[in-house]
């Protein structure tokens, strides 16, 4: 069993590094270049002027707060998360534990409709709000993926985005609630969600104005991501690292609880259909950059992910 340490700061001194913040209203070629640089250096960036309506975000956050403030017995009706539904502390199937409770949903509208029945007293409203939010952030994710393809000079600039536009996309949406730390001797908070990479293509994250997200950069340094309730955080997932032949980095990250305030975050995980083949476009394979990963289906990769613990490296299993 892997239990999150109540004091994550052991010999880990977070450093203040200025992380990329990209204004999407800029000139498109320049924006594509900035995004590409951020993905190569950090696997992470923030976006502003992203076009997602504030009322769409506020409505989704309101639904999240409404659910997480319910009595435990009511929340448990929406669980257990196997894998979809309500989960608490247990993360995945292999013993990982964190100070978090969450709702995990598949983004298929029928699945959301069915899940809403046990989640909300007004299932129709909950379903409408989630579908509206997912549509908006999926649109943002597709635009970012097209910009990335352009920045990499990939001939088919929809190569990445069409995988999550597909009606059979296996994309997920997760609402997280990190209660204030219960470890009174802690000054940094407990581990809410332990160190990991996201297995999918791209993650679009929004949180309330409470810090806790950290990313790991070179030399195993943890960098806190300042909260910004008007921006979206974007991070590269394993599939995108494989498709870019290692040019983009699937960023390792974690979430700590706050010692005083609850943190709510909303994560969209853009993924291919289960049967989709993950391959590197020929433009990104050269004599100086030989092919790093063998072709695999998303279903194959997902099964490998589910068989491992949260912090395990999965892409190594698929190296040539």
C-alpha positions in Angstrom: 0.0 0.0 0.0 1.2 3.5 -0.8 0.2 6.0 1.8 0.7 9.7 1.2 3.2 11.2 3.6 1.7 13.8 6.0 4.7 16.0 5.4 5.7 16.2 1.8 8.5 18.7 2.4 11.1 16.2 3.5 14.3 17.4 1.8 12.1 18.8 -1.0 12.4 22.6 -1.0 9.9 24.0 -3.5 11.4 26.7 -5.7 9.8 29.8 -7.1 10.2 29.5 -10.9 8.3 31.7 -13.3 6.1 29.3 -15.2 4.8 30.1 -18.7 1.6 32.1 -18.9 0.3 32.3 -22.5 -2.2 34.8 -23.9 -4.2 33.0 -26.5 -5.4 36.3 -28.0 -1.9 36.9 -29.5 -0.7 36.3 -33.0 -1.4 32.6 -33.8 2.1 31.6 -35.1 3.8 33.3 -32.1 1.3 31.6 -29.7 2.1 28.2 -31.2 5.8 28.8 -30.8 5.4 29.8 -27.1 3.2 26.8 -26.4 5.7 24.4 -28.1 8.6 25.9 -26.0 6.6 25.5 -22.8 5.7 21.9 -23.6 9.4 21.1 -24.3 10.8 22.8 -21.2 8.1 22.1 -18.6 5.2 20.0 -20.1 3.1 22.7 -18.5 1.7 26.2 -19.0 -1.2 28.5 -18.1 -3.5 30.1 -20.6 -5.4 33.4 -20.3 -7.9 34.9 -22.8 -8.9 31.3 -23.5 -12.5 32.0 -24.6 -14.2 29.7 -22.0 -17.1 31.8 -20.6 -16.7 32.6 -16.9 -20.3 31.7 -16.2 -19.7 28.2 -17.6 -16.8 27.7 -15.1 -18.8 29.3 -12.2 -21.8 27.0 -12.8 -19.5 23.9 -12.8 -17.7 25.0 -9.6 -21.1 25.7 -7.9 -22.2 22.1 -8.7 -19.0 20.7 -7.3 -19.2 22.7 -4.1 -22.9 21.7 -3.8 -22.0 18.0 -4.1 -19.0 18.0 -1.8 -20.8 19.8 1.0 -23.4 17.1 1.2 -23.5 14.6 4.1 -21.2 11.6 3.6 -24.1 9.2 3.3 -25.5 11.1 0.4 -22.2 11.4 -1.4 -21.6 7.7 -1.0 -24.7 7.0 -3.1 -22.7 8.2 -6.1 -19.9 5.6 -5.4 -17.8 3.7 -5.3 -15.6 4.9 -8.1 -15.1 1.7 -10.2 -13.8 3.6 -12.0 -16.5 6.2 -12.4 -18.4 7.8 -9.5 -17.5 9.1 -6.1 -14.3 8.2 -4.4 -12.6 9.2 -1.2 -8.9 8.8 -0.3 -8.5 5.7 -2.4 -6.9 6.6 -5.8 -7.0 3.9 -8.4 -6.9 0.2 -7.7 -3.4 -0.4 -6.4 -3.4 1.0 -2.9 -2.6 4.7 -3.5 -4.2 7.0 -0.9 -4.5 10.8 -0.6 -6.3 13.5 1.3 -8.9 13.9 -1.5 -12.5 13.1 -2.4 -13.6 13.2 -6.0 -16.2 12.6 -8.7 -14.8 10.9 -11.8 -17.1 10.9 -14.9 -16.7 9.7 -18.5 -17.4 12.6 -20.9 -19.8 10.6 -23.0 -23.2 12.5 -22.6 -25.2 9.3 -22.0 -22.7 8.3 -19.2 -23.0 11.7 -17.6 -26.8 11.5 -17.8 -26.8 8.1 -16.0 -24.3 9.2 -13.4 -26.2 12.4 -12.6 -29.1 10.5 -11.1 -27.1 9.5 -8.0 -25.0 12.6 -7.8 -27.5 15.4 -7.8 -31.0 16.2 -6.5 -31.5 17.9 -9.9 -29.9 15.5 -12.4 -31.1 17.4 -15.4 -29.4 20.6 -14.3 -26.2 18.8 -13.2 -26.0 17.0 -16.6 -26.5 20.2 -18.5 -23.8 22.0 -16.5 -21.3 19.2 -16.9 -22.0 18.8 -20.6 -21.6 22.6 -21.2 -18.3 22.7 -19.3 -16.9 19.6 -21.1 -17.9 21.1 -24.5 -16.1 24.4 -23.6 -12.9 22.9 -22.3 -12.8 20.2 -25.1 -12.9 23.1 -27.6 -10.0 24.8 -25.8 -8.0 21.5 -25.7 -8.6 21.0 -29.4 -7.4 24.5 -30.2 -4.3 24.1 -28.1 -3.5 20.7 -29.8 -3.8 22.3 -33.2 -1.4 25.0 -32.1 1.0 22.4 -30.8 0.9 20.5 -34.1 1.5 23.8 -35.9 4.4 24.6 -33.6 6.0 21.2 -34.3 5.4 21.7 -38.1 3.3 18.5 -38.3 1.7 18.3 -41.7 -1.8 17.3 -40.4 -2.5 20.0 -37.9 -5.5 18.2 -36.6 -3.5 15.0 -35.9 -3.7 15.4 -32.1 -7.1 17.1 -31.7 -9.1 14.7 -33.9 -8.4 12.0 -31.3 -10.4 13.8 -28.7 -13.0 15.2 -31.2 -13.9 11.6 -32.0 -17.3 10.6 -30.7 -15.7 7.5 -29.2 -13.1 9.5 -27.3 -12.3 8.0 -23.9 -11.9 11.5 -22.3 -12.7 11.9 -18.6 -13.8 14.7 -16.3 -12.9 14.8 -12.6 -14.0 17.1 -9.8 -11.6 17.1 -6.8 -12.1 18.4 -3.3 -9.1 18.7 -1.0 -10.2 19.4 2.6 -8.0 21.6 4.8 -5.1 19.6 6.2 -5.9 17.6 9.3 -2.2 17.3 10.2 -1.9 20.2 12.6 1.9 20.0 12.8 2.2 20.5 9.0 3.0 23.9 7.5 2.8 22.8 3.9 -0.3 20.6 3.9 -0.7 16.9 3.3 -0.4 15.1 0.0 -3.9 15.2 -1.5 -3.0 13.5 -4.8 0.5 12.0 -5.0 3.2 12.4 -7.6 2.2 11.2 -11.1 1.9 11.9 -14.8 -1.4 11.9 -16.6 -1.7 9.0 -19.1 -3.9 10.8 -21.6 -3.1 13.4 -24.3 -3.7 16.7 -22.5 -5.2 17.9 -19.2 -7.1 21.1 -18.8 -7.3 22.1 -15.1 -9.1 24.9 -13.3 -9.2 25.4 -9.6 -10.5 27.9 -7.0 -8.2 30.6 -5.6 -6.4 28.2 -3.3 -2.9 26.9 -4.0 -1.7 23.3 -3.8 -0.7 22.2 -7.3 3.0 21.6 -7.8 5.0 20.4 -10.8 8.4 18.7 -10.9 11.1 20.1 -13.0 14.7 19.2 -13.6 16.7 17.8 -10.6 13.5 16.7 -8.9 12.7 20.2 -7.8 9.0 20.8 -7.0 7.6 24.1 -8.2 4.4 25.5 -6.7 1.8 26.7 -9.2 0.3 30.0 -8.0 -3.5 29.8 -8.0 -5.2 31.9 -10.6 -9.0 31.5 -10.8 -9.1 33.2 -14.2 -6.6 31.0 -16.0 -6.5 27.3 -17.0 -3.5 25.1 -16.3 -2.5 22.8 -19.2 -0.3 19.8 -18.9 1.1 17.3 -21.4 0.1 13.7 -20.9 2.0 10.5 -21.7 0.2 9.9 -25.0 1.3 13.3 -26.3 4.9 12.7 -25.1 4.9 9.5 -27.2 3.3 11.1 -30.2 5.8 13.9 -30.2 8.7 11.4 -30.0 9.7 12.8 -26.6 9.8 16.4 -27.7 7.0 17.3 -25.3 7.4 16.2 -21.7 4.6 14.5 -19.7 5.0 16.6 -16.5 5.1 14.9 -13.1 2.8 16.8 -10.7 1.0 16.4 -7.4 -1.5 18.3 -5.3 -1.1 19.3 -1.6 -3.9 20.3 0.7 -4.0 23.8 2.2 -3.8 24.0 5.9 -6.6 26.5 6.2 -8.9 26.4 3.1 -10.6 23.8 1.0 -9.4 23.5 -2.6 -11.7 22.5 -5.5 -10.2 21.6 -8.9 -11.8 20.5 -12.1 -9.8 18.4 -14.6 -10.6 17.5 -18.2 -8.4 14.6 -19.4 -8.5 14.5 -23.3 -8.0 10.9 -24.5 -8.2 9.0 -27.7 -10.8 6.2 -28.4 -9.8 2.9 -26.9 -9.0 1.4 -30.2 -7.1 4.4 -31.6 -3.4 3.7 -32.5 -0.9 6.0 -30.9 2.0 6.6 -33.3 4.6 9.3 -33.9 4.1 11.3 -37.2 7.1 10.7 -39.6 8.0 14.4 -39.5 9.1 14.0 -35.9 11.4 11.0 -36.6 14.8 11.8 -38.0 18.3 10.2 -37.9 19.1 12.5 -35.0 15.8 11.8 -33.3 15.0 8.1 -33.9 11.7 6.6 -32.9 11.5 6.3 -29.1 8.1 4.4 -28.6 6.5 1.5 -30.4 3.0 2.0 -31.7 0.2 1.0 -29.2 -3.5 1.5 -28.8 -4.9 3.8 -26.1 -6.8 0.7 -24.7 -3.5 -1.1 -24.3 -1.8 1.9 -22.6 -4.8 2.4 -20.3 -4.7 -1.2 -19.2 -1.0 -0.8 -18.3 -1.8 2.3 -16.4 -4.5 0.6 -14.3 -2.1 -2.2 -13.4 0.5 0.1 -11.9 0.7 2.5 -8.9 0.1 6.2 -9.2 3.7 7.3 -9.3 5.0 4.5 -11.6 6.6 5.3 -15.0 4.3 3.8 -17.7 5.9 5.0 -20.9 9.1 3.0 -20.2 7.1 -0.1 -20.9 6.5 1.1 -24.5 10.0 2.2 -25.5 11.4 0.6 -28.5 
